Amino acid sequence: MPPDGNLREAPRAPGGSFTTISDAMTTWKERQRQRVQPVAEPPPGDLAPSVNTLAVEIWAGFSRAFKRRRADYLPRPCSPYRAATCPSSCCGALVRNPELIRLGEFDDIDMITITHTPTGGDDSLANIGDSHNGSLIKRIRFTGRAAHAGSTPHLGINALKAAMVALNAIDAQRERFREEDMIRISPIITKGGDGTSTVPADVRIETMIRARTVDGMKEASTVVDRCLRAGALALGAELEVETVGGYLPNTPDPNLVALQREEIARIVGRDRIAAGQHRAGSTEPGP
């Protein structure tokens, strides 16, 4: 208190606390609006040429072997054939080759072969005759109602909790799937809400569903849809599900497998060739 006993208003610096906070919040919000660009790490300079060389050598070797032995596997006269290559992405680009099929790019293709770099696990130099699961993908959106998470959460509909109920329900189904169907369900949350002070109103999930048979794929898809509806119903959220076909299950032709095994044995020896097995991943020959 001043010596004269009279209260006076304290001097205020330009741009008081409210202004400072407002400016800071404006800056923060602007940063939130800006999209974060992913870091693009260029591959090693010699990687692409090495991969291309490997692919060309493998395909050339197979083509030579096929020309030498095609009479053994195609005893009847056949029309001239042409060779073509198509880079494989394994499980990466689910709809690329199915789209090429839809466009008719494979209409005149009667036979394909695929090669893959070693996956490790043993000392074999070749693995021939593997079969693979089929796959499909689901894009899912739970829509709730936003509200202040601290003051009025009771006014909101929590889409994130609806998604959590659905994911837990999917996890609870694992024991009902048979081992021989090799069903794999692998969901991820790609969007969990918009802010920690807001009841999440927009939540996105993507999941891949794989199975050994088409019937297994259909069964797993039906089960997942039921779990998603359960999560939405439990919280009163809205639900959108888009199901996109990926690859069908793949079983290689035994004659082609025999040809590959015999010719590769000339290079690496029979004892270095691993027996074909079923793999739960998916691959391009599936369509």
WOPEVEN-V312191 format. One record per backbone hydrogen bond with DSSP energy under -1.0 kcal/mol. NH is the residue of the N-H (numbers start at 1). CO is the residue of the C=O. E is the energy in kcal/mol with one decimal. If there is no record, write none. Layout:
nh | co | e
NH | CO | E
NH | CO | E
//
This chain:
nh | co | e
5 | 2 | -1.8
20 | 16 | -2.5
21 | 17 | -2.8
22 | 18 | -2.6
23 | 19 | -2.7
24 | 20 | -2.3
25 | 21 | -2.9
26 | 22 | -2.5
27 | 23 | -2.5
28 | 24 | -2.5
29 | 25 | -2.8
30 | 26 | -2.2
31 | 27 | -2.1
32 | 28 | -2.1
33 | 29 | -1.7
34 | 30 | -1.1
47 | 44 | -1.9
50 | 46 | -1.5
51 | 47 | -2.6
52 | 48 | -2.6
53 | 49 | -2.5
54 | 50 | -2.4
55 | 51 | -2.6
56 | 52 | -2.5
57 | 53 | -2.5
58 | 54 | -2.4
59 | 55 | -2.5
60 | 56 | -2.7
61 | 57 | -2.2
62 | 58 | -2.3
63 | 59 | -2.6
64 | 60 | -2.3
65 | 61 | -2.1
66 | 62 | -2.7
67 | 63 | -2.2
68 | 64 | -2.0
69 | 65 | -2.0
70 | 66 | -1.6
72 | 69 | -1.3
74 | 70 | -2.8
92 | 89 | -2.6
94 | 92 | -1.1
96 | 93 | -1.1
99 | 95 | -1.2
100 | 96 | -1.7
101 | 97 | -2.2
102 | 98 | -2.2
103 | 99 | -1.9
104 | 101 | -1.4
105 | 100 | -2.4
107 | 104 | -1.4
109 | 106 | -1.7
125 | 272 | -2.8
126 | 272 | -1.3
128 | 274 | -1.2
131 | 277 | -1.6
132 | 250 | -2.1
133 | 279 | -1.3
133 | 281 | -1.7
134 | 211 | -3.2
135 | 247 | -3.3
136 | 209 | -1.9
137 | 244 | -2.6
138 | 207 | -2.8
139 | 242 | -2.8
140 | 205 | -3.3
141 | 240 | -2.5
142 | 203 | -2.8
143 | 238 | -2.3
144 | 201 | -2.1
145 | 157 | -1.7
149 | 197 | -2.9
152 | 148 | -1.1
155 | 152 | -1.7
156 | 153 | -1.5
157 | 145 | -2.1
159 | 157 | -1.0
159 | 200 | -2.9
162 | 158 | -1.5
163 | 159 | -2.1
164 | 160 | -2.3
165 | 161 | -2.4
166 | 162 | -2.0
167 | 163 | -2.7
168 | 164 | -2.5
169 | 165 | -2.1
170 | 166 | -2.3
171 | 167 | -2.4
172 | 168 | -1.8
173 | 170 | -1.3
174 | 171 | -1.3
176 | 173 | -1.8
177 | 174 | -1.3
182 | 179 | -1.3
184 | 210 | -2.4
186 | 208 | -2.1
188 | 206 | -2.7
190 | 204 | -1.5
191 | 204 | -1.4
198 | 195 | -1.4
199 | 147 | -3.0
203 | 142 | -2.4
204 | 191 | -1.9
205 | 140 | -2.2
206 | 188 | -2.3
207 | 138 | -2.1
209 | 136 | -3.0
210 | 184 | -2.9
211 | 134 | -1.7
212 | 181 | -2.9
217 | 213 | -2.0
218 | 214 | -2.5
219 | 215 | -2.5
220 | 216 | -2.5
221 | 217 | -2.3
222 | 218 | -2.3
223 | 219 | -2.3
224 | 220 | -2.6
225 | 221 | -2.4
226 | 222 | -2.0
227 | 223 | -2.1
228 | 224 | -2.4
229 | 225 | -2.3
230 | 226 | -2.0
231 | 227 | -2.0
232 | 228 | -2.1
233 | 229 | -2.8
234 | 230 | -2.4
235 | 231 | -1.3
236 | 232 | -1.3
237 | 232 | -2.0
238 | 143 | -3.0
240 | 141 | -2.1
242 | 139 | -2.7
244 | 137 | -3.3
246 | 135 | -1.5
250 | 132 | -1.9
257 | 253 | -2.2
258 | 254 | -2.3
259 | 255 | -2.0
260 | 256 | -2.5
261 | 257 | -2.8
262 | 258 | -2.3
263 | 259 | -2.2
264 | 260 | -2.6
265 | 261 | -1.8
267 | 264 | -1.2
268 | 264 | -2.6
269 | 265 | -1.3
272 | 269 | -1.4
273 | 270 | -1.5
274 | 126 | -3.3
279 | 131 | -2.8
286 | 283 | -2.0
287 | 284 | -1.3
//
